[in-house]
Amino acid sequence: MLSAGLLLVSCQERMPEPPRPSRVTPEQGRPDIVTPITIKGEGFYPAIRISYDNSGHSYIRTDFQARLGQVELQQVTYIDSNNITAVVPSGMAVGVYDLLLIDPDGRQGSLADAFRIVTDACLTDDDCRDPCRSYSCQDGTCVYGLVDRDRDGDGHIDAACPEGDDCDDDPAGCGSACYPGAREICDGQDNDCDPATADGSADPLLGSSCDGPDSDLCEDDSYDSCQDGVLVCSTGSDDVEGPNGDPSCSDGVDNDCDGQSDAQEPACSDNTPPLVAFMVSPPVVEPGQQFTVDASSSRDREEAVVFLEVRWDWENDGTWDTDFTTTKTATHSFNTVSTHTIALQVRDTGLLSGFTTRTVVVQEVANTLVVTTDQDEDDPGATVQDPGGTGLSLREALDIAAGMSGQQTVTFNGPMTIMLSSSLPSPWDTSGTKVVGMSGVVVDGDNLNNADCIVLASPLNELHYLEITNCSSWAVIVGDDNNLLAHCHVHHNGLGVRITGVDNQVGPGCEIDNHPQEGLDLTARADILGNRLHHNLQGLALAQGADGTVIIGNYFYANNANGVLAANTIDAMVVFNNTFDGNGASGLSLPSQATAIEVQNNLFCNNGGYGIQGEDGNFTACDHNGFFSNGGGNCSACSIDATSILANPLYIDRGTFDFRLWPQSPMIDAGVDLGIDINGPAQGNFNGSAPDVGAWESP
């Protein structure tokens, strides 16, 4: 039978973990003197061996070794499992050194940038910093005073000093507000020097009365939590009215103190505004020619379309030109050559309403080219009068328009799917071309082999009402300035829309979705207004050169990575009244180099990462935003001020991506007036006492 030999005294089946040094005090020394130091950390275990055959072979070893870089430390002495002392020899070169600690069994632990060797020369007091002594820089020389074990006057010694336990002894930091046993208030600091204690857990204002972020007249709201160093004032259960079906809607009590009875309370209603849509036919007309608008595609969650009433504003100037009627169609004409915007309001029997706009292009017949075939033909010498083949193709129409003076309009004689054989020709004249589709006009790139479908390489071009799909590379590249994409559906391409020219506009009404890479990619300044970008890798990616981009009124949701991802050097970007929901990473992701970013009136909810990935230094304004249920937190390294709302936004139906707000949503009237029109054709810039937070403005 084998001898027991030397056995490790332990009930565990594995050896102790390697030592884990966490701090060296003091943190620096000079090259001309030796410096005693203390190495702090965990897992500093001696080697213990017991021989059951021969007690004389048993031992306890505490012979630790330590090095700074390649320099062996002297007089390495084991104190306990958390402390080892040593001496740094003189003669070391000026620089920053990593620590290597080796226990008696040969296990190693390291600490990067653990110790500095500095000269007497200094520029500021910080060059002489010593947590255990008073210090100053005088005439380029560090001057040290007597041992100062309590620099902030709270009676507790800095944890960096021997026998210290104060987590912040710096008067310029948390200072005397932080020491073991202090009251843990809501300020984002570890006041009691116990990281296990939640911020604000002992704040005297918790549970006290406050004026919450609601519109009620009650005065019994209370501070109920601490989030990101700010006390959250929340409405109590007796301050809430609704939603429909809740006992508060039938108890006869004015629970939210707004002066309305249960029967009058909007929050107790299950009514929602209509979903508004209409078609213009034809979308291109000549001056004086009548066109038809048809709102019968509008819908309502609670009642049939036949009961909905509509009215029209032909010039989108806020003055309604027709009265409400249940007749969903109307006719109109314009005499001026232009792109005219028409507004529609749809109202249900509960008097809730919704708005939308569409455009109609008025063009002289001589400057209008009508595509008559879905075949991607390119017949030599094709003209409008004699196109050859099966008719005038889109490819032929673009070539002909580029050779005509002035801006031309290309439209279609009906719905058609155009299977491209190669990239469409780029308009090349400086007057530009308008391509105006309609429902059912599809540009399909399924036959292309790693080619872009549409390239706009000249200025002043416009794409309206086109569906662009199955392009193996970019669906649309905008390579010149002042182009427009509006009411286009770009989906299931290799890449979505790339913009490299300056001052282009995407929106309103574009939907860009289902791309394995970027939905929208910018390398130059652009206006992104009123679109839906979803189920892409990145909803919107901004590269170097996109400074000054304006992003207003968009929905960024269910993208695999970020809703918006900005490049390192982005500057002066405006992000107003957007909804970021359910993106796999963060809603808005900014690098540390980003500057002068304005982020206001946005909703950041249900994102897998942060609501905002950013730092305080990124912003000139970051306020009046809404945050809810973001996996990584509301903001990675930035402050959430008291004007922002930390609450469920109460979408009408997030499951169907209906991000409109229920009447009782805390985001209604919670924004700040930014001077932008966000309520469609209604009078004023917004409805109610203030703008809503997010892309939806409640009627």
Summary of the structure (lengths in Angstrom):
residues: 699
radius of gyration: 34.5
end to end distance: 89.6
largest distance: 113.7
contacts: 2365
relative contact order: 0.05
helix: 6%
strand: 37%
